[in-house]
Amino acid sequence: MPTVLYGCETWALTKSAETRLRSGQRRLERCLLKLRLLDEVSAKRIREKTRLTDWVEAARRRKWRYAKKVSSFEDDRWTRHLTYYTPKAKRPLGRPRTRWADSLNKFLKNKYDNDTADWKDFVVNDDWKELEGHYIQGGQI
């Protein structure tokens, strides 16, 4: 898992990336248990046998905690500047690419019914630690 999720704190996780992570993990687990797809063993049963942590949930947890860590930096670190940076240029036509903070902002907007929710405003709240579990489970409230 450490090799696969190296640097996942900085990924802009999309649904397709999550799907690839999940299928890659299931493939690895089948290989560890020497199972084939033709054996038709459910993913839930395989996960019970391997007892591995879900990679998508681990990536979300790391991202959530990384956001808290970056916000706590008080000096002029590049990490904080780059994470807080918002370019002035217009985004290209069509569906814009997912940005790093989009999943955090979307989760907070759904949680608080607030269209202007920004993760930088909420990370200082005491609720941040409590909301971690909801975010990791896919934003289900």
N, C-alpha and C positions, 0 to 999 in steps of 0.2 A: 504494500500500500504506500509506503513512503516514496517510492520511486515514481509511481503513477501520479500521485498527488503533489509532487514537488512544485512549489510555486502556485498552487491552486488559489491562494489568497488573492491573487491579482487577476484571476480569470474572470471574464464576463460570461458567466455560465448561461448558455441558451438551452432551450429544450432539446435541441438536437445533440448538443454536447453532453447533456445529462443522459440522454438515451444511449449514446455511444459509451459513456462510462459504465452505465448499468449493464449493457450487453457485454462489454469487455470483462466486467467483474464476474458475470454469470459464466462466461466462457472459461475464465481462469478457474472458477470453482468446479465446473464440470471436469476440467483437466485434472485438478487435484484429486477429485474423487474417482477418476477414470470412468466417467459417464459419457455417453454419447447423446446427441439430440434424439436419436431413435429410441432411447430408453424411456423417454417421456416422463422424466422426474421433474416435478414442479420446482420453480425457483425458490419458493418458500421452504420446501423440504430440503433442498440443497443448502440454503442459508442456515437452516437449523443444524445441519451436520457440520458445516465448516465453521460456524460461529464467527464469521468475519464481519467487520463493521461495514455498513453500506458506504461505498465510496462517495456517492452524491451527498449523503448526509454529512460525511466527514468534510467534504469540500465546503459545504455551506457553513458548517460550524467554524471552520478555519477562517472563512471570509468574514463572518460576523465578529469573531474575536479580533481579527486584523483591523476591522473598522474601528473598534473600540481602542485598540492599541495606537493606531495612527492618530486618532483624535486626541489622545492623551499627550502627544508630543508637544512640548511648549517652546522648544527652540526652533530655529529656522532650518529644519531638515528638509532635504529634497523629497523624501518620502511623503511628508505632509503636503508640500507644495504640489507635487504631481498628483496626489490623490484628490486634492481640493480644486485642482485646476479645471476651469471651464473655458474652452476655446471660444473666441469671439466670432469665428467664421461660421457661415451657414453650413448646415449638413446637406449632403447630396440628395437628389430626388429619389423617390422610391422609399421603401422601408429602410429606415436608418439602422445601422449596426448597433447591437446592444452594447451599452457602456457598462463599466464596472459597477457603478452605483445604481443602475436601473432596477435591478432586482431588489435592492434594499429599499429604494424609494417606493417601488410598486407595493411591496409588502406593507410599508408604513401607511401608504395612502389607503389601502384596503382596510387596515386595522383601525385607523382613526377617521375614516371617511373625510379625508382632507386632501384636496387636489394639489395643494402646494407643499405637501410633506417632503422634507429633505432629511436624509439620514444624519447630516451634520448637526441638526437641531435636536434630534432625539437621542443621540449617543451620550449626551451628558445626563440624561434622565436616569432615575433609579430603575425604571421599567426595562431598561435595555437588557439586563441580565435575564429578566423574566420572559422577555419576548424571544430570546434565543431559541428556545424549544419549538415555538410556533414557526419560526423562520426555517429551522432545520427540517421540520416535517413538511415543508413545501408551502409555507405561508398559510396553513389552515388555522383558522381562529376558532 
